[in-house]
Amino acid sequence: MNVLGISAAGAPNNRSELLFNSFLDEFSESSGDVKKIFVRDLKISFCDGCRDCEKTGKCKFTDDMQVLEKAISSSVIVAVSAPIYFTSVPAKLKAVVDRCQLYWVRKNILGTFSSSPQKGFFISVAGRNSDFSHAETIIKAFFSVFNIKFCGKFYLPNTDKLNDEQFAKALKDVKKLSHGVAEVTEETIKKSFNSL
């Protein structure tokens, strides 16, 4: 079972990424095929609204979006992790989502893009703000383009104030989100989606 983890953490080994790693560990132990992509390492051009994709079905930019598309399309489970920046996702992740206009056009206008059913999860932390609703809306829009069903979330607010013991508990709690999912086979997932 291919599992893709997309991390929008600004730096390695911060609390956002540590929490995400704890979630993905459950899949590593059971399926063994987990790939991580770090948005901070991607070269992504900003969508400038040229609308060329509506005419050609292609984006004028050639960059790491093609790498991300391939990784998403070959995965059964897609999990995204992002800290909250001013009630939303970090700018570089939002740039990735905005570039999905191409796939939206292919899917809804040109009818040339399809994606196998997948399961999606969202893990997020906030230093203080406990409002994750804006970020969740963005992630759901991102998932919908690729036919990814939003299946679970784990939100951890007030990380600026959490002590080590409280954060250690969160590292255990996030694993519960993947319980029962990590053991499901790819064929079972596809069958469950076909019945929706």
C-alpha positions in Angstrom: 0.0 0.0 0.0 1.5 3.3 -1.1 1.3 6.1 1.5 2.3 9.6 0.7 3.1 12.2 3.4 3.3 15.8 2.3 4.8 18.1 5.0 4.5 21.8 4.8 6.6 22.4 7.9 9.0 25.3 7.5 11.9 23.5 9.1 12.9 19.9 9.9 12.2 18.4 13.3 9.8 21.1 14.5 6.6 20.0 16.3 4.6 20.0 13.2 6.9 17.5 11.5 7.5 15.4 14.6 3.7 15.0 15.0 3.4 14.1 11.3 6.2 11.5 11.6 4.4 9.9 14.5 1.3 9.6 12.4 3.2 8.1 9.4 5.1 5.7 11.6 2.0 3.5 12.0 1.9 3.0 8.2 5.7 2.4 8.0 5.3 -0.4 10.5 2.4 -2.1 8.7 2.8 -1.4 5.0 6.4 -0.4 4.7 5.9 1.8 1.7 5.7 5.4 2.9 7.1 8.3 0.9 7.6 11.8 2.3 7.7 15.0 0.3 8.7 18.2 2.0 7.1 21.3 0.4 10.0 23.4 1.6 12.3 21.5 -0.8 10.0 21.8 -3.9 10.5 24.4 -6.6 6.9 25.6 -7.3 6.0 28.6 -9.4 3.0 30.6 -8.4 -0.1 30.3 -10.5 -0.6 33.7 -12.3 -4.1 33.1 -13.6 -3.0 33.1 -17.2 -5.7 30.4 -18.0 -3.6 28.7 -20.6 -4.4 25.4 -19.0 -8.1 25.9 -20.0 -7.0 25.9 -23.7 -4.1 23.5 -23.7 -4.7 21.2 -20.7 -1.1 22.0 -19.8 0.6 24.4 -17.4 3.2 26.7 -18.8 5.4 26.0 -15.8 7.6 23.0 -15.6 8.7 22.4 -12.1 8.2 20.1 -9.1 4.4 20.0 -9.5 4.8 17.2 -11.9 6.8 15.3 -9.3 4.0 15.8 -6.8 1.3 14.8 -9.2 3.0 11.5 -9.9 3.5 10.8 -6.2 -0.2 11.6 -5.4 -1.5 9.5 -8.3 0.5 6.5 -7.3 -0.7 6.6 -3.6 -3.6 5.0 -1.9 -3.4 7.2 1.2 -2.3 10.9 1.1 -1.6 12.7 4.3 -0.8 16.4 4.5 0.7 18.2 7.5 0.9 21.9 7.9 1.3 24.4 10.7 -1.2 27.3 10.9 0.2 30.6 9.7 -2.3 33.5 10.4 -5.3 31.1 10.3 -4.2 29.4 7.1 -1.6 27.1 5.6 1.9 28.3 4.8 2.3 30.2 1.5 4.3 27.5 -0.2 1.7 24.9 0.4 -1.0 27.3 -0.8 1.0 27.8 -4.0 0.9 24.1 -4.5 -2.9 24.1 -4.0 -3.3 27.0 -6.4 -1.4 25.2 -9.1 -4.0 22.4 -9.0 -6.2 24.6 -11.2 -4.7 22.6 -14.0 -6.1 19.4 -12.7 -9.4 21.0 -11.9 -9.6 22.1 -15.5 -8.7 18.7 -16.9 -11.2 17.0 -14.6 -14.2 19.4 -14.9 -13.8 21.2 -18.2 -11.7 19.1 -20.5 -12.6 15.7 -19.1 -9.0 14.4 -19.5 -8.0 13.9 -15.9 -9.0 11.2 -13.5 -7.6 9.8 -10.3 -8.2 6.6 -8.5 -10.1 6.9 -5.2 -7.8 7.6 -2.2 -8.0 8.4 1.5 -6.8 11.7 2.8 -5.8 12.9 6.2 -4.8 16.3 7.6 -2.5 16.9 10.5 -2.1 20.5 11.8 -0.6 22.4 14.7 -1.0 26.0 15.8 1.2 27.9 18.2 -1.8 29.7 19.7 -4.8 30.0 17.4 -7.2 27.1 17.7 -9.1 27.9 14.4 -8.2 25.3 11.9 -11.3 25.8 9.7 -9.7 27.9 7.0 -6.8 25.5 6.5 -9.2 22.5 6.5 -11.2 24.1 3.7 -8.1 24.6 1.6 -6.9 21.0 2.2 -10.4 19.6 1.3 -10.3 21.6 -2.0 -6.8 20.2 -2.7 -8.0 16.6 -2.0 -11.2 16.9 -4.1 -9.2 17.6 -7.3 -7.5 14.3 -7.0 -10.6 12.3 -5.8 -9.2 12.0 -2.3 -11.8 11.5 0.4 -11.2 13.5 3.5 -11.1 10.7 6.1 -9.5 12.1 9.2 -7.8 15.0 10.9 -5.7 15.8 14.0 -5.4 19.3 15.2 -3.1 20.4 18.0 -3.5 24.1 19.2 -1.4 26.1 21.6 1.9 24.3 20.8 3.8 27.3 22.0 2.6 26.5 25.6 2.8 22.8 25.5 5.4 21.2 27.7 7.3 18.1 26.7 5.0 15.7 28.6 1.9 17.2 26.9 3.5 17.0 23.5 4.6 13.4 24.1 0.9 12.6 24.8 -0.1 14.2 21.5 2.5 12.1 19.7 0.7 9.0 21.0 -2.8 10.4 20.3 -2.1 11.1 16.7 -1.4 7.5 16.1 -5.0 6.7 16.9 -6.0 8.4 13.6 -4.3 5.7 11.6 -5.5 2.7 13.7 -7.4 0.4 11.5 -6.4 2.2 8.3 -2.8 1.0 8.2 -3.9 -2.6 8.0 -6.4 -2.1 5.2 -5.2 -3.4 1.8 -5.3 -1.3 -1.3 -7.9 -3.6 -2.9 -10.2 -3.1 0.2 -9.9 0.6 -0.1 -10.8 0.6 -3.7 -13.8 -1.5 -3.1 -15.0 0.7 -0.3 -14.8 3.8 -2.5 -16.6 2.1 -5.4 -19.6 1.5 -3.1 -19.9 5.2 -2.1 
